Amino acid sequence: MIGPRIRQLREQIAMSQANLADRIPLSQKQVSRIERDSFVQLPRHTLIRIAEVLGLPLATGEVNAWLGQCAYAPLVRPGLPLPDGLANWLAWASSLPVAVLDPSGQVRHHTRVFGELWTHECRRSGNLTVWALEPSSPLCERDRRRLLAWHWGLLRYTRSEPWVDDVERMVARFGPEALALWNGVEHDALLPSDFSQSPWHLHDETLGELSFRVDISQPVWRPDLQVLIFHPFDARTRLWCEEHLTLASSETLSATLPYPASG
């Protein structure tokens, strides 16, 4: 029941019906009807706006449960808030390079070990797509293309969203060759993904080539988030992870996700 849940969330933050109505905006009478489930079908934008005003449904992904009940597409948007106090979910992977991404490619949170894989430019931008475009990227050529194809494939479901233009403008800033590469992976993005079927290869200045098997997961009710977990593929890479974990032994995951991921 969506209506009673909206009322419960509103009362938790001591917000009046009138205040909620003003911020949607709706009339107080309309809000009252919503909270009593006395409506035929709420528009998708109204459900999203209610979630935005209440805050918590965006962080937990509950808004997508509401949208699903009403047969609407889920909310996929960069920059949605993340829930607090959920550090246990990825604690088992704190010794591995792990990154949590939003659909724009922005790395919302990551382990310290993952941060050691990045070049300065990648860390400065905070966007994983830059990893494939930046000239000093440690990724081999094949894996640059694989990463771009995977990201392009995610965006094809949201091509009408205005923020997708921001992603393409970011790519264009790396020059015509980068833009041509981005546009050229469209065909690859339509093929079955081999993202985790064969190892990824990165170059480390000290140890040489590092090899990882990459798993991708998505939290339940959070289709805007992707979790990339890099598992060492050989002894050299395991040594690299162990060395960098020792350097970061006093640090933990900066944040984690709300639910166990579905495959």
Buried (B, 14 or more C-beta within 10 A) or exposed (E): EBBEBBBEBBEEEEBEBEBBBBBBEBEBEBBBBBBEBEEEEBEBEBBBBBBBBBEBBBBBBBBBBBBEEEEBEBBBBBEBEBBEEBEEBBEEBBBBBBBBBBBBBBBBBBBBBBBBBBBEBBBEBEBBBBBBBBEEBBBBEEBBBBBBBBBBBBBEEBEEBEBBEEBEEBBEEBEEEBBEBBEEBEEBBEEEEEBBEBBBBBEBEEEEEBBBBBBBBBBBBBBBBBBBBBBBBEEBBEEBBEEBBEEBEEEBBEBBBBBEBEE
